[in-house]
Amino acid sequence: MRFPSKEIVENLRKKYPVGTRVELIFMDDIQAPAVGTKGTVRGVDDIGSIMVFWDNGSSLSLAYGVDSCRRILDESDD
């Protein structure tokens, strides 16, 4: 596994600050929430994983370079 640079991690932290709402697009994990599940960002760790508290109660993180989500700028966009 290749880890992202410090610059990439900082950019992720700017794009996904604590409290940002996201929607799951893809997660390569057998225990992943369903595609479309929404959640709230708890932070970005030092290896670029986006830590999310999913609305279904899960707290699996999105792995940098593997999983994907989109920001929800306004809940009315759903």
ZIFEN-V215392 format. One record per residue. N is the residue number from 1. PSI is psi in whole degrees, 0 to 359 (none if undefined). Layout:
BEGIN
n->N psi->PSI
n->N psi->PSI
END
This chain:
BEGIN
n->1 psi->135
n->2 psi->128
n->3 psi->146
n->4 psi->158
n->5 psi->165
n->6 psi->325
n->7 psi->318
n->8 psi->316
n->9 psi->316
n->10 psi->321
n->11 psi->320
n->12 psi->320
n->13 psi->326
n->14 psi->321
n->15 psi->326
n->16 psi->66
n->17 psi->160
n->18 psi->133
n->19 psi->349
n->20 psi->136
n->21 psi->137
n->22 psi->162
n->23 psi->133
n->24 psi->129
n->25 psi->315
n->26 psi->138
n->27 psi->124
n->28 psi->72
n->29 psi->132
n->30 psi->333
n->31 psi->14
n->32 psi->146
n->33 psi->163
n->34 psi->147
n->35 psi->137
n->36 psi->349
n->37 psi->140
n->38 psi->157
n->39 psi->180
n->40 psi->130
n->41 psi->132
n->42 psi->348
n->43 psi->177
n->44 psi->126
n->45 psi->181
n->46 psi->348
n->47 psi->14
n->48 psi->7
n->49 psi->134
n->50 psi->115
n->51 psi->122
n->52 psi->138
n->53 psi->105
n->54 psi->148
n->55 psi->340
n->56 psi->4
n->57 psi->348
n->58 psi->157
n->59 psi->30
n->60 psi->140
n->61 psi->154
n->62 psi->123
n->63 psi->130
n->64 psi->132
n->65 psi->357
n->66 psi->305
n->67 psi->165
n->68 psi->153
n->69 psi->171
n->70 psi->148
n->71 psi->142
n->72 psi->105
n->73 psi->329
n->74 psi->124
n->75 psi->337
n->76 psi->351
n->77 psi->350
n->78 psi->none
END
